[in-house]
Amino acid sequence: MTAPILSVADLRVWFGHPPDRVDAVRGVDLGVSRGESFGLVGESGSGKSTVLRAIAGLSPDWSGRIEVAGESLSGARRSAAFHRRVQMVFQDPYASLHPRHTVDRVLAETLTLQGMDDIDRRIVRLLDDVGLGRGFRFRYPHQLSGGQRQRVAIARALAGEPELLLLDEPTSALDVSVQAEILNLLTDLRADRGLTYLMVSHDLAVIGHLCQRLAVMQAGGIVDRLDVADLRAGRSGSDYTRHLIAASQYQRA
């Protein structure tokens, strides 16, 4: 295994203050190697998305160690270098785009913020890379399907040429046929651009399609770690993981 681009140790994330404090993540450790696709899977409320949000700087109350490409992170502030290296794709393509901004404006603003030049050429290339093409450049979000909106969100995430994408249930709001298209797109982009993925999903079939290794979360902690070959064979030392496999469509795929 190559050196990790992402290293997380004893991560704890909480919301609120005693006596109403809720401990959402409890002592999570994980490492993601450069160029791999790593999955976090678990039922709703297991803490998997909260891990992503802490890495991205969207959860202010956390302790432990988070290191990305040698940069140690603290609190909720993230450096410009971090935002060049790391981008996040959110679950809901309907909520992640400004309804009054064209695709062109969304991408142009992101490219400008990332300090990129030759904006016009880069917009055309990004649209081509995510399978939309320049015909979508001046459309508004309401003129796009859910899958097309998620392609725009992925293009926006790629604008600064990041190394690591945090994928928070990127296909769960889409129809099944469109899910497959987006997963295939993400697979191709990782190969073409040498990207690293940390992906959260409740769907074992999605994780099995995109990821090489995975960790299973329950009640804020990691209860199992396995590779995709173990997942496909139903091999696990955890009763909880075996329950997830048995309850999923993945077992019957």
C-alpha positions as CSV (number, residue, x, y, z in Angstrom):
1,M,0.0,0.0,0.0
2,T,1.3,3.5,-0.9
3,A,1.6,6.2,1.7
4,P,-1.9,7.5,2.7
5,I,-3.1,10.8,1.3
6,L,-5.7,10.9,4.1
7,S,-5.0,9.8,7.7
8,V,-7.6,9.9,10.5
9,A,-6.8,8.9,14.1
10,D,-9.1,8.8,17.1
11,L,-11.6,11.1,15.4
12,R,-14.5,12.1,17.7
13,V,-17.3,14.5,16.6
14,W,-20.0,15.8,18.8
15,F,-23.0,18.2,18.6
16,G,-24.2,20.4,21.4
17,H,-23.0,20.7,25.0
18,P,-23.6,18.7,28.2
19,P,-26.1,17.6,29.3
20,D,-27.5,17.6,25.7
21,R,-24.3,16.7,23.9
22,V,-24.6,14.0,21.2
23,D,-21.4,12.0,20.4
24,A,-21.9,11.3,16.7
25,V,-18.4,9.8,15.9
26,R,-16.4,7.9,18.5
27,G,-12.7,7.1,18.0
28,V,-12.6,6.5,14.2
29,D,-9.2,5.5,12.7
30,L,-8.7,5.2,8.9
31,G,-6.2,5.7,6.2
32,V,-6.8,6.1,2.5
33,S,-3.9,5.5,0.0
34,R,-3.2,7.9,-2.8
35,G,-5.2,6.7,-5.9
36,E,-7.6,4.3,-4.2
37,S,-11.3,4.4,-3.6
38,F,-12.3,3.8,0.0
39,G,-15.9,3.3,1.2
40,L,-17.6,4.1,4.5
41,V,-20.8,2.1,4.8
42,G,-23.5,1.9,7.5
43,E,-27.1,2.5,8.3
44,S,-28.6,6.0,8.7
45,G,-27.2,7.7,11.9
46,S,-24.0,5.6,12.0
47,G,-21.8,8.6,11.7
48,K,-20.4,8.0,8.3
49,S,-21.4,11.4,6.7
50,T,-20.2,13.2,9.9
51,V,-16.7,11.8,9.3
52,L,-16.7,13.4,5.8
53,R,-18.0,16.7,7.2
54,A,-15.3,16.8,9.9
55,I,-12.6,16.3,7.2
56,A,-14.1,19.0,5.0
57,G,-14.3,21.5,7.9
58,L,-18.1,21.4,8.2
59,S,-18.2,20.0,11.7
60,P,-16.6,22.5,14.1
61,D,-16.6,20.3,17.2
62,W,-14.2,17.5,16.9
63,S,-11.0,16.1,18.4
64,G,-8.3,13.6,17.2
65,R,-6.0,13.9,14.2
66,I,-6.8,14.5,10.5
67,E,-4.0,14.8,8.0
68,V,-4.3,15.3,4.3
69,A,-1.3,15.1,2.1
70,G,1.0,15.9,5.0
71,E,-1.2,18.9,6.2
72,S,-2.5,18.5,9.8
73,L,-6.0,20.0,10.1
74,S,-7.5,21.7,13.2
75,G,-10.9,23.1,14.0
76,A,-13.2,24.0,11.1
77,R,-10.8,26.3,9.2
78,R,-9.2,24.9,6.0
79,S,-6.4,26.4,4.1
80,A,-6.5,27.4,0.4
81,A,-4.1,24.5,-0.3
82,F,-6.6,22.1,1.4
83,H,-9.4,23.3,-0.9
84,R,-7.2,22.8,-3.9
85,R,-6.5,19.3,-2.9
86,V,-9.9,18.3,-1.4
87,Q,-13.4,18.8,-2.7
88,M,-16.7,17.3,-1.7
89,V,-19.7,16.1,-3.8
90,F,-23.0,16.2,-1.8
91,Q,-25.9,13.8,-1.8
92,D,-28.6,16.1,-3.2
93,P,-28.0,17.5,-6.7
94,Y,-31.2,19.6,-6.4
95,A,-29.9,21.5,-3.3
96,S,-26.2,21.8,-4.2
97,L,-26.6,24.2,-7.2
98,H,-27.8,27.8,-7.0
99,P,-31.2,27.9,-8.8
100,R,-30.5,31.3,-10.4
101,H,-27.0,30.6,-11.6
102,T,-26.3,29.0,-15.0
103,V,-23.9,26.1,-15.3
104,D,-21.4,28.5,-16.9
105,R,-21.6,30.9,-13.8
106,V,-21.3,28.0,-11.4
107,L,-18.1,26.7,-13.0
108,A,-16.6,30.1,-13.8
109,E,-17.0,31.3,-10.2
110,T,-15.4,28.1,-8.9
111,L,-12.5,28.3,-11.4
112,T,-11.9,31.9,-10.4
113,L,-11.9,31.2,-6.7
114,Q,-9.4,28.4,-7.3
115,G,-7.1,30.9,-9.1
116,M,-7.4,29.2,-12.5
117,D,-6.7,30.9,-15.8
118,D,-8.2,30.3,-19.3
119,I,-11.7,30.0,-17.8
120,D,-13.5,29.6,-21.0
121,R,-11.4,26.6,-22.2
122,R,-11.6,25.0,-18.8
123,I,-15.4,25.2,-18.6
124,V,-15.7,23.5,-22.0
125,R,-13.3,20.7,-20.9
126,L,-15.0,20.1,-17.6
127,L,-18.4,19.7,-19.3
128,D,-16.9,17.3,-21.8
129,D,-15.2,15.4,-19.0
130,V,-18.5,14.8,-17.1
131,G,-20.4,13.8,-20.3
132,L,-22.5,16.9,-20.8
133,G,-20.9,19.0,-23.5
134,R,-21.0,22.7,-24.2
135,G,-24.7,22.6,-25.1
136,F,-25.4,22.5,-21.3
137,R,-23.2,25.5,-20.5
138,F,-25.9,28.2,-20.3
139,R,-28.7,26.1,-18.8
140,Y,-30.1,26.7,-15.3
141,P,-30.5,23.9,-12.8
142,H,-34.3,23.6,-13.3
143,Q,-33.5,22.8,-17.0
144,L,-31.4,19.7,-16.0
145,S,-32.4,16.2,-14.8
146,G,-31.1,15.0,-11.5
147,G,-28.3,13.0,-13.1
148,Q,-27.3,16.1,-15.2
149,R,-27.2,18.2,-12.0
150,Q,-25.0,15.7,-10.3
151,R,-22.6,15.8,-13.3
152,V,-22.4,19.6,-12.9
153,A,-21.7,19.2,-9.2
154,I,-18.9,16.7,-10.1
155,A,-17.5,19.2,-12.7
156,R,-17.5,21.9,-10.1
157,A,-15.6,19.7,-7.7
158,L,-13.0,18.9,-10.4
159,A,-12.6,22.6,-11.3
160,G,-9.6,23.1,-9.0
161,E,-7.9,19.8,-10.1
162,P,-8.1,18.2,-6.6
163,E,-6.4,15.0,-5.5
164,L,-9.1,13.8,-3.1
165,L,-12.9,13.8,-3.5
166,L,-15.2,13.3,-0.6
167,L,-18.3,11.7,-1.9
168,D,-21.4,11.8,0.4
169,E,-24.0,9.4,-1.0
170,P,-23.6,10.9,-4.5
171,T,-26.1,8.6,-6.2
172,S,-28.7,8.0,-3.5
173,A,-31.1,10.7,-4.8
174,L,-31.0,9.4,-8.4
175,D,-32.9,6.8,-10.3
176,V,-31.3,3.4,-10.4
177,S,-30.4,3.6,-14.1
178,V,-28.9,7.0,-13.5
179,Q,-26.9,5.8,-10.5
180,A,-25.0,3.4,-12.7
181,E,-24.1,6.1,-15.1
182,I,-22.8,8.3,-12.4
183,L,-20.8,5.5,-10.8
184,N,-19.3,4.6,-14.2
185,L,-18.4,8.3,-14.7
186,L,-16.7,8.4,-11.2
187,T,-14.8,5.2,-12.1
188,D,-13.5,6.7,-15.3
189,L,-12.6,10.0,-13.8
190,R,-10.5,8.3,-11.0
191,A,-8.6,6.4,-13.7
192,D,-8.1,9.4,-16.0
193,R,-7.1,11.9,-13.3
194,G,-5.5,9.7,-10.7
195,L,-8.0,10.8,-8.1
196,T,-8.5,9.4,-4.6
197,Y,-12.1,8.8,-3.3
198,L,-13.5,8.6,0.2
199,M,-17.1,7.6,-0.4
200,V,-20.0,7.3,2.0
201,S,-23.0,5.2,1.2
202,H,-25.6,3.0,2.9
203,D,-25.8,0.9,-0.3
204,L,-23.3,-2.0,-0.4
205,A,-23.8,-2.5,-4.1
206,V,-22.6,1.1,-4.7
207,I,-19.6,0.6,-2.5
208,G,-18.8,-2.7,-4.2
209,H,-19.0,-1.1,-7.6
210,L,-16.7,1.9,-6.8
211,C,-14.4,1.0,-3.9
212,Q,-11.5,-1.3,-3.3
213,R,-11.6,-1.3,0.5
214,L,-14.3,-0.3,3.0
215,A,-15.0,0.2,6.7
216,V,-18.4,-0.5,8.3
217,M,-19.7,2.0,10.8
218,Q,-22.3,1.5,13.6
219,A,-23.2,3.9,16.4
220,G,-20.4,6.3,15.6
221,G,-17.6,3.7,15.4
222,I,-15.9,1.4,12.9
223,V,-17.0,-2.2,13.6
224,D,-15.5,-4.0,10.6
225,R,-12.9,-3.5,7.8
226,L,-12.8,-5.6,4.6
227,D,-11.8,-5.4,1.0
228,V,-14.3,-5.7,-1.9
229,A,-13.4,-9.3,-2.5
230,D,-14.5,-10.2,1.0
231,L,-17.7,-8.2,0.5
232,R,-18.5,-10.0,-2.7
233,A,-17.9,-13.4,-1.0
234,G,-19.9,-12.4,2.1
235,R,-16.8,-12.9,4.3
236,S,-16.9,-10.9,7.5
237,G,-16.0,-11.5,11.2
238,S,-18.8,-9.0,12.2
239,D,-22.3,-10.1,12.8
240,Y,-23.4,-6.5,11.9
241,T,-21.7,-6.6,8.5
242,R,-23.2,-10.0,7.8
243,H,-26.6,-8.6,8.6
244,L,-26.0,-5.6,6.2
245,I,-25.0,-8.0,3.4
246,A,-27.9,-10.3,4.0
247,A,-30.4,-7.4,4.0
248,S,-29.0,-5.7,0.9
249,Q,-29.6,-6.2,-2.8
250,Y,-25.8,-6.7,-3.2
251,Q,-26.1,-10.3,-2.0
252,R,-28.5,-11.1,-4.8
253,A,-26.8,-9.0,-7.5
